[in-house]
């Protein structure tokens, strides 16, 4: 039933062939993390990644049970939430998973209809449509569960002109590090358990009306030691892309298994953040202490002109400069892309970030998978988890 759409046009009005329009999504609204100490996490995302103080909810604003910091950089909004007492169910999430993504919120025109259409197609409800109001108007939100304990919230904000959501105030801070050039979320990847990838592919097709437009099997994604499989799901206008990974049999424990063991279940593996100047962005992130995976071997860079072929001529960046920053390069029929991956950003080897610059390419760096995973395996070996 999976429809493979070969040529992908990300033009905003283009509806993928096969995608359903019962769930029009305007874009990603926010990504909410449940964390042990939101104040310190917020400091990290400001200092290291250049996110800006945007909105706040906590004791000072009348929120007695939870505190949330909203950080913004261009179109990206991250919400960091911590419980203020032991009774909050958020504690259970943190005890089980460590710091991690709880909510991938999707911006919609009609949250009630989004919830009705998806639950009618089999989604498990997380929150029935709920109206929140303040002096700036009203927001309607509703939520459904996806893989693991992860949730999609539908956010309807057309009748709201406040800073973020009712209950939040503008967050004024004297500490405002410069942005690092991150623009929007390119894609968000989920890791699911053995044999579950196709279950979730089908779920995104049937419940959300997404299409499967790229697939990678374990013959394409493997190293000497381990393997994984991945399918990329996209909504109709191409703005929301969710690759889904599952582990595959190998001689040693794959990075997906390591994630599932430490996250204790399925969850969000990485967020890919787009920049239009990856050299500047990555140089800045490195200077601010963001840790990236170790560089691929010299032969990786020696092979690039051969791998890129005709795209090599259109490449604006200096290969030496890319190598200096350990940025990876890949190409498909339509262009090339530049990408790099951070180490996990918490002590459990779970969530990490990808920084990506697309120069026409619509893929996900398949040509880099081997070099990338060998690099991850060297890190796993050091953790004793390979
Ligand atoms: Fe990615």
Boltz pocket constraint, residues with backbone or C-beta under 6 A from the ligand:
constraints:
  - pocket:
      binder: B
      contacts: [[A, 187], [A, 189], [A, 270], [A, 272], [A, 354], [A, 364]]
      max_distance: 6.0
